[in-house]
Amino acid sequence: MQASQSRQKAYADRMRWPLEFKARDHMFLRVTRTTGVGRALRSRKLSPKFLGPYQISRRIGLMAYEIALAPQLENLHPVFHVSQLRKYVFDPSHVLEAEDVQIRDDLIVEVPSVALEGSKVEEENQSV
């Protein structure tokens, strides 16, 4: 029993790495159902995986960070677990498009419907 537990622990430890960030670092925020951001955005398939970059205001405890969020996300709690953050490495050629995320007080967003125009189905010629 002890041998299997130590083997499983060794495997799990290889997959983990300690994440520590400093104040004023820039991070991407993961969009999931647990962060509160995922519930407020459009459907799961079409929503981005990360939002940001946002700046870390301060460290709270060992695994939590307070983030300076954008004004449209002000109704979300600004403290996130380290697992919800990804480091942003600055690249001068990297151009970020700021997506206009509108969140209501009840964390539900209305998404306008999209119409397809000029779609056409082509049949393949199959020879027997």
C-alpha positions in Angstrom: 0.0 0.0 0.0 2.8 2.4 0.9 4.7 1.7 -2.3 1.6 2.4 -4.5 0.9 5.7 -2.6 4.5 6.9 -3.0 4.4 6.0 -6.7 1.2 8.0 -7.2 2.6 10.9 -5.2 5.8 10.9 -7.3 3.7 10.9 -10.5 1.5 13.8 -9.2 4.5 15.8 -8.1 6.1 15.6 -11.6 2.9 17.1 -13.1 2.9 20.0 -10.7 5.1 23.0 -10.5 5.1 25.8 -7.9 3.7 29.0 -9.2 4.7 32.2 -7.6 4.0 35.7 -8.9 5.0 39.1 -7.9 2.9 42.3 -7.6 2.7 44.2 -10.9 3.2 41.0 -12.9 0.7 40.5 -15.7 -1.5 37.5 -15.9 -4.1 35.9 -18.0 -7.3 34.9 -16.2 -8.6 31.4 -17.0 -12.3 31.4 -18.0 -14.0 28.5 -16.2 -17.4 28.0 -14.5 -15.7 28.3 -11.1 -14.2 31.7 -11.7 -17.6 33.3 -12.2 -16.4 34.7 -15.5 -17.4 31.6 -17.4 -21.0 31.8 -16.3 -21.3 35.4 -17.4 -19.8 34.9 -20.9 -21.4 33.4 -24.0 -21.6 29.6 -24.5 -18.8 27.4 -23.4 -17.7 26.5 -26.9 -17.4 30.0 -28.2 -15.9 31.7 -25.1 -12.2 32.4 -24.9 -10.1 30.2 -22.6 -8.2 33.2 -21.1 -9.0 36.9 -20.6 -6.4 39.6 -20.0 -3.7 40.4 -19.4 -4.5 41.8 -16.0 -2.0 43.1 -13.4 -1.6 41.5 -10.0 -2.3 44.0 -7.2 -1.0 41.9 -4.3 -0.5 38.4 -3.0 -3.0 37.1 -0.4 -1.8 34.0 1.4 0.2 31.2 -0.3 -2.1 30.4 -3.2 -4.3 33.5 -3.8 -3.7 36.7 -5.7 -5.7 39.9 -6.0 -6.0 41.1 -9.6 -6.9 44.6 -10.9 -9.8 43.7 -13.2 -11.2 45.7 -16.0 -14.2 48.0 -15.3 -16.6 45.7 -17.1 -15.7 42.9 -14.7 -16.0 45.0 -11.5 -18.8 42.9 -10.1 -16.6 39.8 -9.9 -14.5 39.1 -6.8 -10.9 40.2 -7.5 -9.2 37.4 -5.7 -8.3 34.2 -7.6 -6.5 31.0 -6.9 -3.1 30.5 -8.5 -4.5 27.6 -10.7 -6.7 30.1 -12.5 -3.8 32.3 -13.6 -1.3 32.0 -16.4 1.8 34.1 -16.8 1.8 36.7 -19.5 5.2 37.1 -21.2 5.5 40.5 -22.9 6.2 40.4 -26.6 6.4 43.6 -28.6 4.9 41.9 -31.6 2.0 40.6 -29.6 -1.2 42.6 -30.3 -4.1 41.9 -28.0 -7.6 42.7 -29.2 -9.7 43.8 -26.3 -12.9 42.0 -26.5 -15.9 44.0 -25.3 -17.2 41.8 -22.4 -20.4 43.1 -21.0 -21.6 41.5 -17.8 -24.8 42.3 -16.0 -25.4 42.3 -12.3 -26.8 38.8 -12.3 -23.8 37.5 -14.3 -25.8 36.8 -17.4 -24.9 38.2 -20.8 -27.3 38.5 -23.8 -25.6 37.4 -26.9 -27.1 38.6 -30.2 -28.1 36.0 -32.7 -25.9 35.6 -35.8 -27.4 34.9 -39.2 -25.6 33.0 -42.0 -25.8 34.6 -45.4 -25.0 33.0 -48.7 -24.5 29.5 -47.4 -24.6 26.8 -50.0 -24.5 23.0 -49.9 -22.7 21.2 -52.7 -23.2 17.6 -53.6 -20.3 15.4 -54.5 -20.3 13.5 -57.7 -19.8 9.8 -56.8 -19.0 7.3 -59.5 -20.0 3.7 -58.9 
